[in-house]
Amino acid sequence: MSEKRRDNKNRILRSGESQR
């Protein structure tokens, strides 16, 4: 299940991508 996760800057993070 691919979840659309957004960081504190409201950026969409892909699976396996950490906060940059």
N, CA, C and O atoms as a GROMACS GRO file, in nm:
protein
   80
    1MET      N    1   0.085  -0.120   0.000
    1MET     CA    2   0.000   0.000   0.000
    1MET      C    3   0.088   0.125   0.000
    1MET      O    4   0.161   0.150   0.096
    2SER      N    5   0.081   0.201  -0.105
    2SER     CA    6   0.162   0.323  -0.112
    2SER      C    7   0.088   0.438  -0.045
    2SER      O    8  -0.020   0.479  -0.089
    3GLU      N    9   0.148   0.490   0.059
    3GLU     CA   10   0.084   0.602   0.130
    3GLU      C   11   0.147   0.733   0.087
    3GLU      O   12   0.269   0.742   0.073
    4LYS      N   13   0.064   0.834   0.067
    4LYS     CA   14   0.118   0.965   0.030
    4LYS      C   15   0.152   1.039   0.158
    4LYS      O   16   0.064   1.091   0.227
    5ARG      N   17   0.280   1.044   0.190
    5ARG     CA   18   0.321   1.110   0.315
    5ARG      C   19   0.378   1.247   0.283
    5ARG      O   20   0.456   1.262   0.188
    6ARG      N   21   0.339   1.346   0.361
    6ARG     CA   22   0.391   1.482   0.338
    6ARG      C   23   0.472   1.526   0.459
    6ARG      O   24   0.436   1.502   0.574
    7ASP      N   25   0.583   1.593   0.430
    7ASP     CA   26   0.665   1.638   0.542
    7ASP      C   27   0.614   1.771   0.593
    7ASP      O   28   0.508   1.819   0.552
    8ASN      N   29   0.690   1.831   0.683
    8ASN     CA   30   0.644   1.955   0.746
    8ASN      C   31   0.631   2.068   0.643
    8ASN      O   32   0.561   2.166   0.668
    9LYS      N   33   0.697   2.056   0.528
    9LYS     CA   34   0.688   2.161   0.426
    9LYS      C   35   0.578   2.128   0.326
    9LYS      O   36   0.569   2.188   0.219
   10ASN      N   37   0.494   2.030   0.363
   10ASN     CA   38   0.383   1.992   0.275
   10ASN      C   39   0.433   1.934   0.144
   10ASN      O   40   0.367   1.944   0.040
   11ARG      N   41   0.553   1.871   0.149
   11ARG     CA   42   0.606   1.810   0.028
   11ARG      C   43   0.574   1.661   0.028
   11ARG      O   44   0.583   1.596   0.132
   12ILE      N   45   0.537   1.609  -0.085
   12ILE     CA   46   0.502   1.467  -0.093
   12ILE      C   47   0.630   1.384  -0.092
   12ILE      O   48   0.717   1.400  -0.177
   13LEU      N   49   0.639   1.295   0.006
   13LEU     CA   50   0.757   1.209   0.016
   13LEU      C   51   0.728   1.074  -0.047
   13LEU      O   52   0.626   1.012  -0.017
   14ARG      N   53   0.818   1.028  -0.134
   14ARG     CA   54   0.798   0.898  -0.194
   14ARG      C   55   0.842   0.790  -0.097
   14ARG      O   56   0.912   0.818   0.000
   15SER      N   57   0.803   0.668  -0.123
   15SER     CA   58   0.839   0.557  -0.034
   15SER      C   59   0.990   0.537  -0.038
   15SER      O   60   1.048   0.516  -0.144
   16GLY      N   61   1.052   0.545   0.080
   16GLY     CA   62   1.196   0.526   0.088
   16GLY      C   63   1.270   0.658   0.089
   16GLY      O   64   1.392   0.661   0.106
   17GLU      N   65   1.198   0.767   0.071
   17GLU     CA   66   1.264   0.898   0.074
   17GLU      C   67   1.248   0.960   0.211
   17GLU      O   68   1.138   0.966   0.266
   18SER      N   69   1.358   1.006   0.265
   18SER     CA   70   1.354   1.068   0.397
   18SER      C   71   1.343   1.220   0.383
   18SER      O   72   1.353   1.273   0.273
   19GLN      N   73   1.323   1.287   0.495
   19GLN     CA   74   1.310   1.433   0.491
   19GLN      C   75   1.441   1.497   0.448
   19GLN      O   76   1.545   1.475   0.511
   20ARG      N   77   1.437   1.574   0.341
   20ARG     CA   78   1.558   1.643   0.295
   20ARG      C   79   1.535   1.792   0.295
   20ARG      O   80   1.624   1.868   0.259
   0.00000   0.00000   0.00000
